[in-house]
Amino acid sequence: MKRTLILLAALPLAACTTAQGARLPSAQEAFWDALQSHCGKAYRGQLVSEDARDADWKGRAMIAHWAACDERKVAIAFHTESGLETSVGNPVWDRSRTWIISRQYIENAARATPIGLELKHDHRHEDGEPDTVTFYGGLTQDKGTARAQDFPVDGYSIALFGDNGLGASLTNVWRVEVDPASDEDARFVYQLTRRNDPTRLFRVEFDASEAVAPPPPAWGW
């Protein structure tokens, strides 16, 4: 798994020249521009869905931090209070998750053909080592809109979930919503639903109109 992470992280550097100038559908380009407008910033958020399966997330402080941006990818670290406290009463933060959204292409020596946007979840332990279940996600299947893109679970993730007894996740669909930083009431949203379970909804919303101090780096970053 660690080798896979290294190869994927290196991909934008190797592919930069041929992909430069290749355009995604206009809605995805607008979404990408909105996502990029928040680079370097961090925002507070909270759980807004009411699914009982997420009861332990209710009321926890959350921060989304645009920790790394380049022309091919945006890495957003998702920091949450763990529910634990230090010996002096300060909250312990879980810094294990980073959402990576990237532009994907089919490339050869002559040209790069855009195929969409991809969302991956980089899940690490506190020592920086990858979790057994990491780099799961999906690729957009349609053009989406300038403010919202859906990422249905991909084949790699289905196999990963199956191998690790996570059968409920085999029909995951992740959604990311983002407003440009210039919008007065800008929001950023991360959402999970499942095609085989219409009752499943995990949704966190961030106030992207008011930046806060960036947190420490996510684990492994």
N, C-alpha and C positions, 0 to 999 in steps of 0.2 A: 504493500500500500504506500509506503514512504516513497518508493521509486516512482509510482504513478504521480504522486503529488509534485515531485521535482520536475518530471517531464512536462506536466501541465503548466506549472509555473513558468517554465522556460519557453513555452510555445509562443507567447507574444513577441519575444525578442527575436526568435528565428523567423517569424512570419511577418514582421513589421513592414518590410520593404514591399512585398507583393500585395499586401492588403491595403496599403496606404491609398486613400482616395476611393476605395470601393464603398458604395453606398447601400445601406439597408433601406427597406420601404420607408416612406416619409414619416409615418406614425412612429416607427421604431427610432428613426433619427431624432425626432422631436423628444421622445422619451429619453434617449441617450443624452441629449443636450441638457434636459432637466436634471437627470441623475448627476451629470458632470458639474452642474452649477453649484452643487453642495460640497465639492471636494475640499477636504481638510476640516470640515465642520462637524460638530456633534450636537445631538438634540435629545431631549428627554421624551420618554414615551410611557405608554401603559397598555395593559391588556384591556380591550374593549368588548371582546366577545364573552358569551355567558355559558359556554360549554362546561358542564360539571367536571369533565375530565381534566380541565385546566384550573381547577379551583386553587391549587397551590401556587399558581402564578398571579392570582388576584392581589392587587395592592403592592406588588413588588416594583421598585424603581427600575427603570430601563433606560439605556442610552444607546443610540445608534451613532457610530463614529465613522465617517468617510476616511478610512485610515490610509488608503493607497489608491491612486488614480493614474492611468495612462491612457493612450489612445485606443487600447484594446480591452482594458478591464477596469472595473471599479470594485474595490474591496471595502465592505462595510462591516465593521466589528459590532457585534450585538452583545452588550454588557448588561447583565441582570443581577440584582441582589439575590443571593442564594438562600436567604432565610436564616442564615447563621450569623453569629456575631463573634468578633475577636474578644480577647480577654478583657479589653477595656471598653467593650460595648459598641464598637464600630461595626457596621455591616460588612460581611464578607461578600465580595462580588465574584460571580461566575463569568469568566472571560473566555469561555471555551469555543464560542461560535463566531465565525466570520462568513458573511454572505458575499459571494464573488459573482458579479454579473459581467459577462464578456461578450464581445462581438465575435461571431463565428463565421468562418469562410471555408469554401472548398478552394484549395489553392494549387496552382501549378506554376511552371516557370514563366508563363506568359501573362496570367491574370489571376485575380481572386474574385470568386463569386460569392456574395453574401448569402448566408442561409438562415440568419436570425440571431437572436440573443439567447444566451445560456445562463442559468442560475445554478451555482454549486454551493454547497455548505461545507466549509472547512471546519471540522470539529476536532479540537485538540484537548489534551490533558494539560494540567498546570505545568508539567515539565516540558511542554512543547511537543511531545510525541503525538502523532495522529491517533485518534480514537479508532476502534475497530470499524465503526460505521462512520465514514467520512467521505467527502467529495460526492455526495449524492445530490440529485437535482434533476433538471430537465431543460429542454430546448423549446423555444417558442414554436408553435405549430401554425400560427396565423399572424397577421400584421399587428393585432392588438390596437391600442390607441396611444395618443401622445402622453396620456397620464397613467395608463395601466397596461401591464403585460402579464400573461399567464404562462406558466412553465410546467407542463405535464411531465410526470415522472418518466425518465428515460430508461432504456434497457439495462444499462450498467447499474442503475439504482435499484431496479426491480430485482436483479440477481443478488445484489448486495443485501437488500432487505430480506429476500427469501433465505439466503444463507445464514442470516442472523435472527431468524424467527420473528421477523417484523411483518407478518402477513397483512396486518391492517394498513400498512403504508404502500401497498402495491399499486394503488390507484391515486396516489397523491397528486394534487395540482396546487402549486404554489403561485401566489399572485404578489406582484410588487406594484405599488402605486406611488407616484411621486409628482409633486408640483415644482415648477421652477423656483429657485431661491428668491427670485424677485417678486413672487406673489405675496401679497400682504398676509394671507392666511394659509401659507404653504404647509402641506402635510406630507409625511412619508409613511407608507403602510406596508407591512409584511403580513401575508395571510396564507393559511393552509386550509384546503378543503379536500374531500375525497369523492371520487366519482361513484364509488360503491356504497357511500354512506352520506346521504343528504343532510344528516343531522350534525356532521362534523364541521366545526368552524373554530379555527384559532386565528385571532386577528389582533395585532398590536399596531397602535397608531402613535406617531411622533409629531410633535409640534415643530415643524421645520421652518417656522417664521422667527424663532428665537434661539440662537446658538448658545451652547454652554461650553465650559472648559473641556477640552478633550480628555478622556480618561487615560490611564496607562495602556500600553499596547495589549492587544488580545494575546492569549497564550500561543506561543510558537511564532509570533510576529515581531 
